[in-house]
């Protein structure tokens, strides 16, 4: 007789592979590199400092 095969294991493996493929596609579509994130954060911080420096006390 053949050894019983767990269909749940097959199903979970297939779902994991599909999830990984979807994650890879989203990384390409939406992902930004660390350099880009750091550059944008620095630009936002500079704009905030500039805005704070131009506030008037009343």
C-alpha positions as CSV (number, residue, x, y, z in Angstrom):
1,X,0.0,0.0,0.0
2,X,1.0,3.5,-0.6
3,X,1.9,5.9,2.2
4,X,-0.9,8.3,3.0
5,X,-0.4,11.8,1.8
6,X,-1.5,14.9,3.8
7,X,-3.5,17.1,1.5
8,X,-3.4,19.9,4.2
9,X,0.3,20.0,3.9
10,X,0.1,20.3,0.1
11,X,-2.6,23.0,0.4
12,X,-0.6,25.0,2.9
13,X,2.6,24.8,0.8
14,X,0.7,26.0,-2.2
15,X,-0.8,28.9,-0.3
16,X,2.6,29.9,1.1
17,X,4.1,29.9,-2.4
18,X,1.2,32.0,-3.7
19,X,1.6,34.4,-0.8
20,X,5.3,34.7,-1.5
21,X,4.7,35.5,-5.1
22,X,2.1,38.2,-4.2
23,X,4.5,39.7,-1.7
24,X,7.3,39.8,-4.3
25,X,5.0,41.5,-6.8
26,X,3.9,44.1,-4.2
27,X,7.6,44.7,-3.3
28,X,8.3,45.6,-6.9
29,X,5.1,47.6,-7.2
30,X,5.1,49.6,-3.9
31,X,8.5,49.0,-2.3
32,X,11.1,51.8,-1.8
33,X,14.7,51.3,-0.9
34,X,16.1,52.4,2.4
35,X,18.0,55.3,0.7
36,X,14.7,56.6,-0.8
37,X,12.9,56.4,2.5
38,X,15.8,58.2,4.3
39,X,16.0,60.9,1.7
40,X,12.2,61.5,1.9
41,X,12.3,61.6,5.7
42,X,15.2,64.1,5.7
43,X,13.3,66.3,3.2
44,X,10.2,66.2,5.3
45,X,12.2,67.1,8.5
46,X,13.8,70.0,6.7
47,X,10.5,71.3,5.5
48,X,9.1,71.1,9.1
49,X,12.1,72.9,10.5
50,X,11.7,75.6,7.8
51,X,8.0,76.0,8.6
52,X,8.7,76.2,12.4
53,X,11.4,78.8,11.8
54,X,8.9,81.1,10.0
55,X,6.1,81.0,12.6
56,X,5.3,84.3,14.2
57,X,4.7,84.7,17.9
58,X,1.5,86.6,18.7
